[in-house]
Amino acid sequence: MKKYLFLSLLLFKVVTYSQFSPIKNFDYKLLEGKVLYIPQLNFDEDSNKIQRFLKNEQFDKIATEKEKIEEYNRIWKLAMEQSSYNATPYEIVDFNFKELKKAKDPKALVLKYFTDGFYNDWVLLVSMGPDTTKDIARALITGIDLTKVEDIRLMINMLNFSLNEASELHENELTTGYSDVRNNYKEKFLKFYENINNLTFLAVMDESENEKKADKRNEDIKEGLEEWNLCKYEIITKEELEQRRLNKEKGSFYWRSFAMRTQSPLIVLQINVILNTENDEVYFYKQLGSRRLKGSTIIDIQDNIKNRAERYKKQLLN
């Protein structure tokens, strides 16, 4: 029995790592001459899986398909303006991913939606061309609503964070191209860190229908925040947070987690994310097992933020 349990745990770790393994060896030079292709909303059956992310009832009430497409494009343009993405120009285009891949378009940097075998929703950036097709960034987006400017902005910022992380893992990171793009993120992160004492960290309380489970999680949040020492904090409702995001509130940043299902229905992993309330700039994005906002999570987040700041300071001096 013990042997079986050990093998099960080993298999779980292997499959989980492959499910969430970081994208490595990304060189920003891959983006030279590229254009980000954002899939156009269309109403065919094979429609890049966009419809499953349209969750706003008001959007459904728009009368015609033409008007829906116009509104969708307007929302995307606003989100891109507010996002931190600046690696390439972008276009909102109607394309078929398989046909585009066959065409080997040298300009194509494709935004692709993907649902894995455990029903987790992901977004990928896929670089195409004559020589290779390569995933260069990835983010978990289960629960994202593509009719909300702030949710699209968040999604794009998570992809931008993934690009920076993959570039950091590149063996010759200091000789990687696009230093202005890479340094832009680092400079913004350091500006956030140097001002962190004047900010408020927002933690969202659990409001699930299972009161016993919600009470336990909220107790974990309160206990966990006792470990937080970078600045003042506040516990708020999800509705309050969404309003603050909508208002682009300055002076605060917030915690959010994305649940990631695994091959075991008993184990749900959590990707913990720390974000700027004003524009959803990503400061932390990491899978920390099944932990939400507990004391050990807080310690990991604080250590990561401090270490990242020190690393960026050194890199910007070189």
C-alpha positions as CSV (number, residue, x, y, z in Angstrom):
1,M,0.0,0.0,0.0
2,K,2.8,2.4,0.9
3,K,4.6,1.6,-2.3
4,Y,1.4,2.3,-4.3
5,L,1.0,5.6,-2.5
6,F,4.6,6.6,-3.1
7,L,4.3,5.8,-6.9
8,S,1.0,7.8,-7.0
9,L,2.6,10.8,-5.4
10,L,5.6,10.5,-7.7
11,L,3.4,10.3,-10.8
12,F,1.4,13.3,-9.5
13,K,4.5,15.4,-9.2
14,V,5.7,14.5,-12.7
15,V,2.4,15.2,-14.4
16,T,1.8,18.4,-12.4
17,Y,5.2,19.7,-13.3
18,S,4.7,19.0,-17.0
19,Q,1.3,20.7,-16.7
20,F,2.8,23.8,-15.2
21,S,6.5,23.6,-16.3
22,P,7.9,27.1,-17.0
23,I,8.7,28.2,-20.6
24,K,12.5,28.5,-20.8
25,N,15.1,29.8,-23.1
26,F,13.0,32.6,-24.6
27,D,15.0,35.2,-26.4
28,Y,13.3,38.5,-27.2
29,K,15.1,38.4,-30.6
30,L,12.3,35.9,-31.6
31,L,10.0,38.9,-31.7
32,E,11.9,40.9,-34.3
33,G,9.5,41.8,-37.1
34,K,6.6,40.1,-35.4
35,V,3.0,41.3,-35.0
36,L,0.7,40.0,-32.3
37,Y,-2.4,38.5,-33.9
38,I,-5.3,38.7,-31.6
39,P,-8.2,36.5,-32.7
40,Q,-11.2,38.4,-34.1
41,L,-14.6,37.5,-32.6
42,N,-16.6,35.4,-35.1
43,F,-19.6,33.2,-34.9
44,D,-18.4,30.0,-36.7
45,E,-18.3,26.7,-34.7
46,D,-14.5,26.7,-34.9
47,S,-14.0,30.2,-33.6
48,N,-10.8,30.1,-31.6
49,K,-12.9,29.2,-28.4
50,I,-13.6,32.9,-27.8
51,Q,-17.3,32.4,-27.0
52,R,-16.7,30.5,-23.8
53,F,-15.0,33.6,-22.3
54,L,-17.8,36.0,-23.1
55,K,-19.6,36.1,-19.7
56,N,-21.4,39.5,-19.7
57,E,-25.1,39.3,-20.1
58,Q,-25.2,42.9,-21.5
59,F,-22.8,41.8,-24.2
60,D,-25.2,39.0,-25.2
61,K,-28.0,41.6,-25.6
62,I,-26.2,43.5,-28.4
63,A,-28.5,43.2,-31.4
64,T,-26.3,42.2,-34.3
65,E,-23.1,40.2,-34.9
66,K,-21.5,43.2,-36.6
67,E,-22.2,45.4,-33.5
68,K,-20.9,42.7,-31.2
69,I,-17.6,42.5,-33.2
70,E,-17.3,46.3,-33.1
71,E,-17.8,46.4,-29.3
72,Y,-15.4,43.4,-28.8
73,N,-12.7,45.3,-30.8
74,R,-13.3,48.5,-28.8
75,I,-12.9,46.6,-25.5
76,W,-9.7,45.0,-26.8
77,K,-8.2,48.3,-28.0
78,L,-8.8,49.9,-24.6
79,A,-7.3,46.9,-22.8
80,M,-4.2,46.9,-24.9
81,E,-3.7,50.6,-24.3
82,Q,-3.9,50.1,-20.6
83,S,-1.8,46.9,-20.5
84,S,2.0,46.7,-20.0
85,Y,2.6,44.9,-23.3
86,N,5.0,46.7,-25.6
87,A,7.1,44.0,-27.3
88,T,5.4,44.2,-30.7
89,P,2.6,45.9,-32.6
90,Y,-0.8,44.1,-32.6
91,E,-3.7,43.5,-34.9
92,I,-7.2,42.0,-34.3
93,V,-7.6,39.6,-37.2
94,D,-9.8,36.7,-38.3
95,F,-7.7,33.6,-38.7
96,N,-7.7,29.9,-38.5
97,F,-4.8,28.7,-36.3
98,K,-4.1,25.5,-38.2
99,E,-4.1,27.3,-41.6
100,L,-1.9,30.1,-40.2
101,K,0.6,27.5,-38.9
102,K,0.7,25.9,-42.4
103,A,1.3,29.2,-44.0
104,K,4.4,29.8,-41.8
105,D,3.7,33.6,-41.7
106,P,7.0,35.1,-40.6
107,K,5.2,38.0,-38.8
108,A,2.8,35.8,-36.8
109,L,2.9,36.0,-33.1
110,V,-0.4,34.4,-32.3
111,L,-2.6,34.7,-29.2
112,K,-4.2,31.2,-28.7
113,Y,-6.7,29.9,-26.2
114,F,-6.3,26.4,-25.0
115,T,-8.1,24.1,-22.6
116,D,-6.1,21.3,-21.1
117,G,-7.2,17.7,-20.2
118,F,-8.2,18.9,-16.7
119,Y,-10.5,21.6,-18.0
120,N,-8.2,24.5,-17.1
121,D,-8.3,27.4,-19.5
122,W,-4.9,28.9,-20.7
123,V,-3.8,31.6,-23.1
124,L,-0.6,31.1,-25.1
125,L,1.6,33.3,-27.2
126,V,2.8,31.2,-30.1
127,S,5.7,32.4,-32.4
128,M,5.3,31.1,-35.9
129,G,7.5,31.3,-39.0
130,P,9.4,29.3,-41.7
131,D,11.7,27.6,-39.2
132,T,9.7,26.8,-36.1
133,T,6.5,27.2,-34.2
134,K,7.2,27.8,-30.5
135,D,5.1,28.6,-27.4
136,I,6.9,31.6,-25.8
137,A,4.4,32.6,-23.0
138,R,1.6,31.1,-21.1
139,A,-0.9,32.1,-18.4
140,L,-3.8,30.4,-16.6
141,I,-7.1,32.3,-17.3
142,T,-9.9,30.2,-15.9
143,G,-12.7,32.6,-15.0
144,I,-11.5,35.4,-17.2
145,D,-14.2,37.4,-19.0
146,L,-13.3,38.7,-22.4
147,T,-16.0,41.3,-22.4
148,K,-14.3,43.2,-19.5
149,V,-11.4,45.6,-20.3
150,E,-9.8,45.0,-16.9
151,D,-9.8,41.2,-17.4
152,I,-8.3,41.4,-20.9
153,R,-5.7,43.8,-19.5
154,L,-4.9,41.3,-16.7
155,M,-4.6,38.5,-19.2
156,I,-2.2,40.4,-21.4
157,N,-0.1,41.5,-18.4
158,M,0.2,37.9,-17.2
159,L,1.5,37.0,-20.7
160,N,3.9,39.9,-20.5
161,F,5.1,38.7,-17.1
162,S,5.6,35.2,-18.6
163,L,7.7,36.7,-21.4
164,N,9.9,38.5,-18.8
165,E,10.3,35.3,-16.7
166,A,11.2,33.2,-19.7
167,S,13.8,35.7,-20.7
168,E,15.2,35.7,-17.2
169,L,15.6,31.9,-17.5
170,H,17.5,32.3,-20.8
171,E,21.0,31.1,-20.4
172,N,22.5,34.3,-21.8
173,E,19.9,36.7,-20.3
174,L,22.3,39.6,-20.2
175,T,23.0,39.4,-24.0
176,T,19.4,38.8,-24.9
177,G,17.9,41.4,-27.3
178,Y,15.2,44.0,-26.7
179,S,16.9,45.4,-23.6
180,D,14.7,48.4,-23.6
181,V,11.5,46.2,-23.5
182,R,13.0,44.0,-20.7
183,N,14.3,46.9,-18.7
184,N,11.0,48.8,-18.9
185,Y,9.3,46.1,-16.8
186,K,12.2,46.0,-14.4
187,E,12.1,49.7,-13.9
188,K,8.4,49.7,-13.2
189,F,8.8,46.8,-10.7
190,L,11.5,48.8,-8.9
191,K,9.3,51.9,-8.8
192,F,6.6,49.8,-7.2
193,Y,9.0,48.3,-4.7
194,E,10.6,51.5,-3.7
195,N,7.1,53.0,-3.0
196,I,5.6,49.9,-1.4
197,N,5.6,51.4,2.2
198,N,3.1,53.9,1.0
199,L,0.7,51.4,-0.6
200,T,-2.1,49.1,0.7
201,F,-2.1,45.4,0.1
202,L,-5.7,44.2,-0.6
203,A,-6.7,40.6,0.3
204,V,-10.1,39.4,-0.9
205,M,-12.2,37.5,1.6
206,D,-13.8,34.1,0.7
207,E,-17.5,34.5,0.1
208,S,-18.4,30.9,-1.0
209,E,-21.8,29.4,-0.1
210,N,-20.2,26.8,2.1
211,E,-20.0,28.9,5.2
212,K,-17.8,26.4,7.1
213,K,-15.2,26.4,4.3
214,A,-15.4,30.2,3.8
215,D,-14.9,30.8,7.6
216,K,-11.8,28.5,7.6
217,R,-10.3,30.2,4.5
218,N,-10.9,33.7,5.9
219,E,-9.3,32.7,9.2
220,D,-6.3,31.5,7.2
221,I,-6.2,34.9,5.4
222,K,-6.3,36.8,8.7
223,E,-3.6,34.6,10.2
224,G,-1.5,34.7,7.1
225,L,-1.6,38.5,6.9
226,E,0.0,38.6,10.4
227,E,3.2,37.6,8.5
228,W,2.9,40.5,6.1
229,N,5.4,43.3,6.9
230,L,6.0,45.3,3.6
231,C,3.1,47.7,4.1
232,K,-0.4,48.1,5.6
233,Y,-3.1,45.7,4.4
234,E,-6.9,45.5,4.1
235,I,-9.4,42.6,3.7
236,I,-12.2,43.4,1.3
237,T,-15.0,41.7,-0.7
238,K,-14.6,40.7,-4.3
239,E,-17.2,43.3,-5.3
240,E,-15.1,46.0,-3.6
241,L,-12.0,44.9,-5.4
242,E,-13.7,44.8,-8.8
243,Q,-14.9,48.4,-8.3
244,R,-11.5,49.5,-7.3
245,R,-10.0,47.9,-10.4
246,L,-12.7,49.5,-12.5
247,N,-11.8,52.9,-11.0
248,K,-8.1,52.3,-11.6
249,E,-7.4,53.0,-7.9
250,K,-3.9,54.2,-7.2
251,G,-2.1,53.4,-4.0
252,S,-3.0,49.7,-3.7
253,F,-2.1,46.3,-5.0
254,Y,-4.0,43.0,-4.5
255,W,-3.8,39.3,-4.3
256,R,-5.6,36.9,-6.5
257,S,-5.4,33.1,-7.0
258,F,-6.3,31.0,-10.0
259,A,-7.4,27.4,-9.2
260,M,-5.7,24.8,-11.4
261,R,-7.3,21.3,-11.6
262,T,-5.0,18.3,-11.7
263,Q,-5.4,14.6,-12.6
264,S,-6.6,14.0,-9.0
265,P,-10.1,15.4,-8.3
266,L,-9.0,15.8,-4.6
267,I,-6.1,18.1,-5.4
268,V,-6.5,21.6,-6.7
269,L,-3.4,23.7,-7.1
270,Q,-3.4,27.5,-6.7
271,I,-1.5,30.0,-8.8
272,N,-1.0,33.0,-6.6
273,V,-0.8,36.4,-8.3
274,I,0.1,39.9,-6.9
275,L,-1.2,42.7,-9.1
276,N,-1.4,46.5,-9.2
277,T,-5.0,47.7,-8.7
278,E,-4.6,50.6,-11.1
279,N,-3.7,48.6,-14.2
280,D,-3.2,45.0,-13.2
281,E,0.6,45.1,-13.6
282,V,1.9,41.7,-12.4
283,Y,4.4,41.6,-9.6
284,F,4.2,38.0,-8.7
285,Y,2.9,34.9,-10.4
286,K,3.7,31.5,-9.0
287,Q,2.2,28.1,-8.3
288,L,2.5,27.4,-4.6
289,G,1.0,23.9,-4.3
290,S,-2.6,24.0,-3.0
291,R,-1.9,27.0,-0.7
292,R,-4.0,30.1,-1.0
293,L,-3.2,33.2,1.2
294,K,-1.7,31.6,4.3
295,G,1.3,32.5,6.4
296,S,3.7,30.4,4.3
297,T,2.3,31.9,1.1
298,I,2.8,35.4,2.5
299,I,6.4,34.6,3.4
300,D,7.1,33.2,-0.1
301,I,5.5,36.2,-1.8
302,Q,7.5,38.7,0.4
303,D,10.8,36.9,-0.2
304,N,10.2,36.7,-3.9
305,I,9.4,40.5,-4.2
306,K,12.5,41.4,-2.2
307,N,14.8,39.1,-4.1
308,R,13.4,40.2,-7.4
309,A,14.0,43.8,-6.5
310,E,17.6,43.1,-5.6
311,R,18.2,41.1,-8.8
312,Y,16.7,43.8,-11.0
313,K,18.8,46.5,-9.3
314,K,21.9,44.6,-10.1
315,Q,20.8,43.8,-13.7
316,L,20.0,47.5,-14.5
317,L,23.5,48.6,-13.3
318,N,25.1,46.3,-15.9
